[in-house]
């Protein structure tokens, strides 16, 4: 099993504005750091360029200030190390300088079978599930992690569960 991660946020200003320029300029380096980190498997990218600023989260298709990050990691420790102990952590600690304060969870984790690449619809459903039901094996956060399901239960957890289509 691998660990999928989605985080979303709404910038305090448009991506081209000086208010968020430092953050936007740092994205290529932070994305490269993530891609070269132990345990990194995949991340959502735009067709052109180093980021995912052109990707639109379900329900926010017309909002260029609402940005997404969708990744897959080998395990929780690899993701945690990148998010909090690498150069990414500096930007994570400063996020309120560039993002609106959220009133509900903006990050969700869930286990996927090796080789599975989640899309934004799947990720939106997981985030909606976390927001509606709280942390569970279906959708959890960085503070309330769940171990990967054992191989005997993995197909039941991933494939037999109804597709989560609710969006925030």
N, C-alpha and C positions, 0 to 999 in steps of 0.2 A: 504494500500500500504506500501511496505517496500522499503528501499533504497539499491541498489547494488552499490558496489565500486570496481574499479580495479585500481591498480597502478603497473606500470612496471618500470624497470630500468636495466641498464647494469652496473655490477660491474666493477671497475677499474682494477681488477685482478681476477684470478680464485677463487672460493669459498674456496679452501684449502690454499690459500696464506696468509702469515702473514699480508699483506697489508689490508685485509678485515676481519681478524680474530676477532677483537673486535665486529664488526657488526654481524658476523655469530654466535658468542658465545651468543650474546644478543637476538637472535631470539626466542629461547624457552620462555624466560621470557616475552618478549614483546608480543608474541602470547598468552601466558597465561593471561597477563594483558588485552589484547583485549577481550578474551573469557569471562573474569569475569567482563567486563565493562557493566554498564547499557545500554540497547539497542542493545547489540550484539546478533545476531541470528545465523550466520554461517560463516565459512571461508573454503577456499580450502586448503586441506592438502595432503601431500604425504601418501601413504599407510602405510609407516612406519616412525616413527620419528615425531617430533613436528612441522615441517615446511612444506614448499611447494617448496623446492629447486629442487626437481625432476620433477616438473610440467614444461611443455614446452609451451611457448606462440606460437600461430600460426605464422609461418614465421621465427621463431627463434628456431626450434626444435634441431638444432645441436650446440646451443650456451649456454653452462652451466653458462655463466656470465650474461645472460639475465634472470632476476628473476621476478616473479609475486606475487601479493597479491590480492586475490579476496575475498570480504566479503559481507555480507548482514547485515543491521542494521534496527532498527525500524524507525529511522528518521535521518534527517540531524544533529540535535543538538547532538544526541548520538555519531555519527561518529566524528563530529567536536571536541567534548569534548575529546574523546579518542585520536584523531590524534594530537591535539595541546596542551591540558591541562594536559594530564597524562604523565607518564614516557616516552611514545612514542614520545612526543614532543621534548625531548632532542635529540633523534636519528634523527628525522625529520630535525631539525635545522643543524645537522652535516652531512647530506646526501652526500654532495659533497666530503667528506673525503673518501667515499666508492663507490660512483656511478659516472659514466661519466655524464657530463653536457649534458642535453638533449636540442635539438633545437626545439622540438615540445612537446605538452602536453603528460604527462605520467600518469595522473590520470583522470579517467572519472567516473561520477555518473549517475545513471538512476533509475527510479522507476520500481519496479516489483510487481506483485500481491503477497499477503501474501502466503507463502508456496512455491513460485517459487524459485528454486535454479539455478542461471545462470551457464553456463559452459564457458570455455575459448573461444570457437568460438563466442558465443554471446557477451562476453566481448570485444573481439578483434574487432568485428563489431561496437560496441559502441565507442570504442576508435578511430577507423578509421573515423567514422562519425563526432566525435568531431574535429578531426584534419582537416578533409576536409571542414566542414561546420561551425565550431565554436559552441559555446554553444547554445542549443535549448532544448525543452522538451524531445527530444529523447536521448540526451547525453549532459551532462553539467559538470562543474568543481566545485571545492570548492569555487571559487570566484563568480561564476555566477550560483547560485542554482535556481532550479525551484521547485515550490510547487508540492506536489503530485497531480495528476489529480483527479478530483472528481469522485465518484463512477459511475456516469452516463457515463463518458467518459473513464473510466479505461480500459474496454475491447477493445475499439477502439484503444487506444494508444498502448496497449501491444500486442494484438492478431491480429488485422487487418492490422497492419503495416507490410510491407514486411520484412522478416528476413534479418537482416543486415549481409551480408557475406563478405564485404570488409575487408581486413586486412591491417595493416600498412606495 
